[in-house]
Amino acid sequence: MFRKLILLLIIGLAFACKNETTKNENVEETTSLNVPTTYYTQYVNPFIGTSKMGHVFPGATAPFGMVQLSPQTNFEVMFEDGKYNTETYEYCAGYQYRDSTIIGFAHTNFSGTGHSDLGDLLIMPTTGDLVLDPLETPEGSKGFYSTFLHSSEEASPGYYKVDLDSYNIQAEMTASERVGFHQYTFPKSDNAHIILDMVYNIYHHDNKNVWTFIRVENDSLITGYRQTKGWARDKKVFFAMQFSKTFKSYGHKKYDEVIYDGFYRRFNQTENFPEMAGKDLRAYFNFDTEEGEKIQLKMALSNVSSAGALKNLEAEIPHWDFNKTYEETSDKWNKELSKIEVETLTEDDKTTFYTALYHTNLSPIIYEDVDGQYRGLDQNIYVSEDFTNYTIFSLWDTYRALHPLFNITQPQRNNDMIKSMLVHHDQSVHNMLPIWSHYANENWCMIGYHATSVIADAMVKNVGDFDKKHALETSVNTANVRYFDGLGDYIDNHYVPDEKSGSSVSITLEFAYDDWCIAQMAKQVGNTSIETEFLNRSEYYKNVYDPKIGFMRPKLSDGTFRKNFDPMDTHGQGFIEGNAWNYGLYVPQNIDEMVDIMGGKERFTQHLDSLFTMEIEDKYIEQHEDITRDGIIGNYVHGNEPGHHIPYLYNWTGHPEKTQARVRMIMDTMYGPTVEGLCGNDDAGQMSAWYIFSSLGFYPVTPGSPYYALGSPLVKEAKIHLENGNTLTITAKNQSKDNVFVQSVSVNGKLIEDHLLSHQDIMNGGELIFEMNSTPKKQ
Amino acid sequence: MFRKLILLLIIGLAFACKNETTKNENVEETTSLNVPTTYYTQYVNPFIGTSKMGHVFPGATAPFGMVQLSPQTNFEVMFEDGKYNTETYEYCAGYQYRDSTIIGFAHTNFSGTGHSDLGDLLIMPTTGDLVLDPLETPEGSKGFYSTFLHSSEEASPGYYKVDLDSYNIQAEMTASERVGFHQYTFPKSDNAHIILDMVYNIYHHDNKNVWTFIRVENDSLITGYRQTKGWARDKKVFFAMQFSKTFKSYGHKKYDEVIYDGFYRRFNQTENFPEMAGKDLRAYFNFDTEEGEKIQLKMALSNVSSAGALKNLEAEIPHWDFNKTYEETSDKWNKELSKIEVETLTEDDKTTFYTALYHTNLSPIIYEDVDGQYRGLDQNIYVSEDFTNYTIFSLWDTYRALHPLFNITQPQRNNDMIKSMLVHHDQSVHNMLPIWSHYANENWCMIGYHATSVIADAMVKNVGDFDKKHALETSVNTANVRYFDGLGDYIDNHYVPDEKSGSSVSITLEFAYDDWCIAQMAKQVGNTSIETEFLNRSEYYKNVYDPKIGFMRPKLSDGTFRKNFDPMDTHGQGFIEGNAWNYGLYVPQNIDEMVDIMGGKERFTQHLDSLFTMEIEDKYIEQHEDITRDGIIGNYVHGNEPGHHIPYLYNWTGHPEKTQARVRMIMDTMYGPTVEGLCGNDDAGQMSAWYIFSSLGFYPVTPGSPYYALGSPLVKEAKIHLENGNTLTITAKNQSKDNVFVQSVSVNGKLIEDHLLSHQDIMNGGELIFEMNSTPKKQ
């Protein structure tokens, strides 16, 4: 009861803050909206990271919303060589800041991923002669894309605006969890159109469609679905789309072969015929508009059925008040963002921080209808009885820091996410937890079975009420699927032989860590035999260490190490998206022993020093799309995940000051409040979660253990408002840009001696105090 | 209560009959089954009509079953020219009797249609080296098809057997409503296979797939689905397939492009990997078999989900007793067949009769899971609360005699079928009743909106408890969809102008009849204004009659008749699948007036005489696939539907004796107990329903009226056991092959003077007595 009161008090304070602050000079003017600017959302700039490698989007979404509605710009390249844009990697989120044309607004987008999919249900308003081709018509004239200027763009959590200059149309959008809300301000026209492009896809733009289906239910309501065979091989998105104004006519163009035309020879089904189906469809709806007339459009999604989408539409946005929806969504964002209140040295840092926090609240997404119905991995429909179902588990990335962050900021959601992973296992024909899953599909991207890490981390931190024994069972099942990615060989040989996999070392290291996580679960539920078995497996990392050269190295089935081996090369050397120098330091489950077998603290310190300072030849960079000069420091790659723990490893070599300096340097150089403010893929929030943790002065080097490695906080002060009602106040005394060295750390008056902060210390709330200085603490 | 007792008594008698008769010399030996041969099923020969144009199948099915499991032979042509068989029309039901090879057994088949689809989930057992191509391997060697001999085939209602000589495998199959039950007797082999071919389709064999999905749930259970874009543009068939024996290994071959191969480069997913997805898949399951070992396989279907299929499997066949399922299905058939007990002049006639009755119990099919869930026309899932949902409505064919027959033999099912049509309307984005619908899709085949006829016929005959007012509303909605097939022009011009449709006359005639049916409904529910409106519309047939030439004739928008016009030609003359000579006699709603405007009784009699006797030039036949010499008499086409009422029209010209002779002649020449026993497409039972009615001595010339036109019975005696508990006994006194002329007809002692039998007279039960003679009754 007492805790509840405190919680209410905190929420009250947060709302008070919000109401006090109506405007701030740092906020871009949102002239088109007459809503008060909230306190924390003002520090979010959704354009941060939208240039180059960040792969985030500037569009409108609610926290963890199924609808992530964002402009799609990825057709620029065509104009240069006259051909179709085949560059897909840069457009994982559909938007690149350098572009000057928009082809429409899509309702689903990944945030920060390094491979992609989605881009469902592209909407584009136009005027003038109807053009149904996005880029160029068959006759060679301009497609329906529009030019735009960044000066007309505005974005804040839950809101996006742009002027489509080619048509003199202002486009605004907001969203609830399951519904995108568009507002288009038209010029006077007797030839205005809203196009629903069902062909457009992100990544491999036009060849992923399996089937599309549209019904014009009445003069303002459209339903239907699209099925694609993209990264998710059997993905279905159902929709219900409602216009605020009845259209005067409509039609569609179909691009695929029609087998049965018995119907077509008698009727005209391309115009004003309310049923459309085919592999590839683009539909259009025609309007007369007055000068300045607003046409609104609500697009509800469902992964169950169009009936489900209609239900979602009616439940979430039963009105036409655009500002009301935006305000509600903005309030939801403020609630999430106000969970960590920070004071920083600069306003820029605050923007970077809150934008990072924003980016950690975009994935995974809610993946069920308002009534709890959702599509399972077997394509059957289920009802989530005691949880909210989520999807988009980019686990190779997010187990590292994002899910650990959720254990502090989003324990209830993380509990639901774990329950979602457990039902994924239960529905999986492989009896496996998710590897990289989205939209009721396993896409098998990357390696390891890191759902085990997420589960173990929650268990040791006492987060959630999921079934612990079942969680262990699902993990053990997963860890015994012999056909999965060398796992049978790993079980038999105690390492993955080089002949069996091009990523044999990376896989062996990560399996071993995941096995340690399973052992931690077993310990939690008191299953000693499983604990012993998996602790044993967690030692297998040693089998790919070659003490002769001091590197992890591919080993053949006969037990000998591979002869030709280049520890600098990221290709064909037994690692995936990394090399032996950086990826080879991945033994988070036993760092002391890793340091020991790698030659002890001094040698390991030298390895780390070299890693961060060595000059790297171009040939080692240019061959891999995930590694660019932007995201690297020496041979350390912050732009990708395998090394995210590395800056903290100095803590284990007796040189915590090197960790402190390095993490401050990384926060300073690899993040920032600009469109280039992410040095690599945000990867569903992992890159941002690294920043949040590091800003606060600690990092979960070993998820599955209840400890965080201490670093050097960037904030002057932070208040973490916990779901248990407690507040942890972090204070960096004597904080400055130069004072990156921590002299002492105390939690509630107790000095921390071992560079580890416990989760319980956080949960207890109170005071975490860092004493800062410009010189390292004397040993 | 009294009626109930009578009903029980009848059922008891039927079962008694069945049990008394265990064997009959006319029955083919079913040596492989130790089950008693039932009385009525013995007279059914499913091979009747499987040659040439009948388009029926010999496979196993329960009455109106969703699973209609039948051998597919349609690859013969390839061997002649070395190319793929492009002949599709002959293979609407997958089987042509002349063929000598089988490529497998498919679970869905239309019965008798003139266009096709389905052929889902082809199963083929083989031995020896695995071959996954049905016809020919890429290297040019033999595909997985097998030769067979008709001497090894057996078929009876609910059972089919054949020896697959290429593999020395005996194949047997039976079925419940939703589950196909296979039993394969193998030779000794360490290399036996059961192939699940998800590529095979009937009609346009290999290009209809949209998506296929397979999960190997465990070592004997497979689930999945297939989506096709065939005649039904968005058809989904889900399945659950269980083997009686665990397979030793499995795999698949995929024929389509894979976009994302990130997975494939690391795993082998083609063998022993339990998840398969793609446009085109063929899966195989490997077994070791002993000599004579039986491997059984149960394949359950669902149109909802694979979970639904599994539920159907468990509910309908929870065991492995093949004979038990066959016996249950055989009992169901006997129950249906025993509703009409006939005594005939010859055993051949009895076989023809019961096989025709069998063919009238194959379509429409039950289209819902055991729990009432079904897929609606909008692709959403519904639950049938107070009815059983049916699909396959070949209404242009079946409104004529099949649904009227159901009003006698299957009133409860016809009520359910009408309710299925009403929900079709409610789910239709067009607000239309079905035209030609199957598998939650409208395929728009043929013309008119004849669901109105089915509904009106049931209403005037007091069949069913469907909502009459809603039925009228759905009919009026349907009759006002202006974009449908010239309907707007019909409403505006009072006929369909020739410029607007190539079938303008046929459409005008049928719309006018359907409008009369709507007027009958309106009369039933007391809506005078609708009755008047649609009675008025029902007169529009007159607007396409050209009194100058005495034929129905295409009329232009300006009100003049088309100049170039050939009343013999079936192409481009305003008719569809017919010509002015035969199709032009279609005014069932007012035959007296038609006769009158066409020159009166004598001239009309001459027209009919000419129609049946004229010599027809080859050029008028060969151009149309639906008309062959087999099905025509002069210029009368019995092999197609538009003329089915014509032999009965003499009743309206004062020459009932000509009707009597003609219908006996048609029964004698157009039907028979052989594989060529259907002179044209059975069309979902319409052709057979014509035979049943005509055999009994009457025919529903005007569905929507409560009267039947009298003909000349073929039977010596028939007992119709009605659902109301009454029995109508039809007796043809002095019956013989030559005594085709009816001297008098009386019902319960009352002489019928006007050649019309009322439905009430049938429902009352009692005695319907025909006095037969070899010469016409004296006028």
HADDOCK unambig.tbl for C-alpha pairs under 7 A between the chains (distance, minus, plus):
assign (segid A and resid 210 and name CA) (segid B and resid 210 and name CA) 6.20 0.50 0.50
assign (segid A and resid 210 and name CA) (segid B and resid 211 and name CA) 6.99 0.50 0.50
assign (segid A and resid 211 and name CA) (segid B and resid 210 and name CA) 6.99 0.50 0.50
assign (segid A and resid 215 and name CA) (segid B and resid 429 and name CA) 6.53 0.50 0.50
assign (segid A and resid 216 and name CA) (segid B and resid 429 and name CA) 6.90 0.50 0.50
assign (segid A and resid 217 and name CA) (segid B and resid 429 and name CA) 5.67 0.50 0.50
assign (segid A and resid 230 and name CA) (segid B and resid 259 and name CA) 6.74 0.50 0.50
assign (segid A and resid 230 and name CA) (segid B and resid 260 and name CA) 6.92 0.50 0.50
assign (segid A and resid 231 and name CA) (segid B and resid 260 and name CA) 6.06 0.50 0.50
assign (segid A and resid 259 and name CA) (segid B and resid 230 and name CA) 6.75 0.50 0.50
assign (segid A and resid 260 and name CA) (segid B and resid 230 and name CA) 6.94 0.50 0.50
assign (segid A and resid 260 and name CA) (segid B and resid 231 and name CA) 6.08 0.50 0.50
assign (segid A and resid 262 and name CA) (segid B and resid 445 and name CA) 6.92 0.50 0.50
assign (segid A and resid 263 and name CA) (segid B and resid 444 and name CA) 5.95 0.50 0.50
assign (segid A and resid 266 and name CA) (segid B and resid 485 and name CA) 5.94 0.50 0.50
assign (segid A and resid 266 and name CA) (segid B and resid 501 and name CA) 6.80 0.50 0.50
assign (segid A and resid 267 and name CA) (segid B and resid 484 and name CA) 6.80 0.50 0.50
assign (segid A and resid 267 and name CA) (segid B and resid 485 and name CA) 5.88 0.50 0.50
assign (segid A and resid 274 and name CA) (segid B and resid 429 and name CA) 6.53 0.50 0.50
assign (segid A and resid 274 and name CA) (segid B and resid 430 and name CA) 6.88 0.50 0.50
assign (segid A and resid 305 and name CA) (segid B and resid 380 and name CA) 5.97 0.50 0.50
assign (segid A and resid 306 and name CA) (segid B and resid 380 and name CA) 6.80 0.50 0.50
assign (segid A and resid 307 and name CA) (segid B and resid 380 and name CA) 6.41 0.50 0.50
assign (segid A and resid 380 and name CA) (segid B and resid 305 and name CA) 5.97 0.50 0.50
assign (segid A and resid 380 and name CA) (segid B and resid 306 and name CA) 6.81 0.50 0.50
assign (segid A and resid 380 and name CA) (segid B and resid 307 and name CA) 6.40 0.50 0.50
assign (segid A and resid 429 and name CA) (segid B and resid 215 and name CA) 6.53 0.50 0.50
assign (segid A and resid 429 and name CA) (segid B and resid 216 and name CA) 6.91 0.50 0.50
assign (segid A and resid 429 and name CA) (segid B and resid 217 and name CA) 5.65 0.50 0.50
assign (segid A and resid 429 and name CA) (segid B and resid 274 and name CA) 6.56 0.50 0.50
assign (segid A and resid 430 and name CA) (segid B and resid 274 and name CA) 6.90 0.50 0.50
assign (segid A and resid 444 and name CA) (segid B and resid 263 and name CA) 5.95 0.50 0.50
assign (segid A and resid 445 and name CA) (segid B and resid 262 and name CA) 6.94 0.50 0.50
assign (segid A and resid 484 and name CA) (segid B and resid 267 and name CA) 6.84 0.50 0.50
assign (segid A and resid 485 and name CA) (segid B and resid 266 and name CA) 5.99 0.50 0.50
assign (segid A and resid 485 and name CA) (segid B and resid 267 and name CA) 5.90 0.50 0.50
assign (segid A and resid 501 and name CA) (segid B and resid 266 and name CA) 6.79 0.50 0.50
